[in-house]
Amino acid sequence: MFNLTKSQEAFAEAKGLMPGGVNSPVRSYQGMGYPPPFIDHAKGSKIYDIDGNEYIDYVGSWGPMVVGHAHPKVVAALHEAIERGTSYGAPTLVESALAKKVMEIYPSVDMIRMVNSGTEATMSALRVARGYTGREKIVKFIGCYHGHSDGLLVQAGSGAATFGTPSSPGVTRGTTKDTITVAYNDIEAITKVMQEQGKDIAAIIVEPVAGNMGLVLPRQGYLHALRELTQKTGTVLIFDEVMCGFRASLGGAQAAYGIKPDMTCFGKIIGGGLPVAAYGGKREIMEKVSPSGPVYQAGTLSGNPLAMTAGLVTLELITQRPSDDEPDYSRKLTLKTKKLLLGLEEQAKIAGVKIQAHQAGSMFGIFFNASDVYDYETSAASDQEAFRIYFRSMLEQGIYFGPSQFETSFMSGAHTDEDIEKTIEASKKAFAAVAAYQKNK
């Protein structure tokens, strides 16, 4: 019998210790009608809460757990690394090994700098782009979330969208005056901005596959248009692949769509579940970073040996190919994800519920919307109450999704056909509940 009694008690205590009882806003389950399950442990495709509930996990720590939780090879490598010390604040060979592995997968990256969070990566990349171009203005797209640095917390997505605060108190007008916001997927709008102000714009930063307003895919030709516009104006094109890196394809969205950005931001998978992110790109741009150049950026725990180890082993696992006859790791995940989405679409259709199902490699999401979803406005127009009903039903049946329609879900190599079938089966009840609500509203 599903219950969250212990989690409720733990959450009540946590709310006196941390703002909202959590260390990242969307974890609070605000508006879901349940306290957040407090997780005790995880293994493979499953997570387990302190109440003894087992869940098939499609959150995967918000994306990093591409090989599943507590993969034995990652765990073994971490055990070995921790015996040598947890942090040195000095160069290590494993930093270079991870850097080379990333560059092998992403040919657009000539040099890379390791940091500790996606926020740090995007903030630093923009500073470097400004230092490189000598310009101050940047462009971001409405609904794309690039972390919580002041200059980027403008019309953001993900947790900011969930909480209805596309900009935040505490962010000054002066900080955001050089941030231009444009609708995602609107070629005409960004073309107009670049024609009028392109020579003053240091960088365009974009989630090439948007994952923070739900999973929203770039329209045909959109990313190519961004590449052409930035090349004409000498503007740095930054792909924020913190989420879609190694997921939209092994080589991320830039490989999937055939675009070579000037800079790329990484996170999540690059750390294998530990706090790691990075930014990298063309050599002439990255050589502006201190100590090679004048653009300052530093971090006590950047390149931490444990984090580098987890990231390196994870990337080695997803780039291994047992034989030429078998599909690679990313292809296998894509096929698993497609199987799940087709099953969900079928059950929604049987229940008479209109959904939009989106996929980019091993990323996926659904919108309770009869119409196409292609930007923040159309995402926000989706039926949020229908999602809440669906989410609660799936959670009660042991299926763990993010508690917001603005979040993206993730497949891992640990998910089995049985997991997928169980998820599809659970969706029957969930979609039936949505259908009943929509009929009576």
Secondary structure, 3 states (H helix, E strand, C coil): CCCCHHHHHHHHHHCCCCHHHCCCHHHHCCCCCCCCCCEEEEEECEEEECCCCEEEECCHHHCCCCCCECCHHHHHHHHHHHCCCCCCCCCCHHHHHHHHHHHHHCCCCCEEEEECCHHHHHHHHHHHHHHHHCCCEEEEEECCCCCCCHHHCECCCCHHHHCCCCECCCCCHHHHCCEEEEECCCHHHHHHHHHHHHHHEEEEEECCCECCCCCECCCCCHHHHHHHHHHHHCCEEEEECCCCCCCCCCCHHHHHHCCCCCEEEECHHHHCCCCCEEEEECHHHHCCECCCCCECCCCCCCCCHHHHHHHHHHHHHHHCCCCCCCCCHHHHHHHHHHHHHHHHHHHHHHHCCCCEEEEECCEEEEECCCCCCCCHHHHHCCCHHHHHHHHHHHHHCCEECCCCCCCCEECCCCCCHHHHHHHHHHHHHHHHHHHHHHHHC
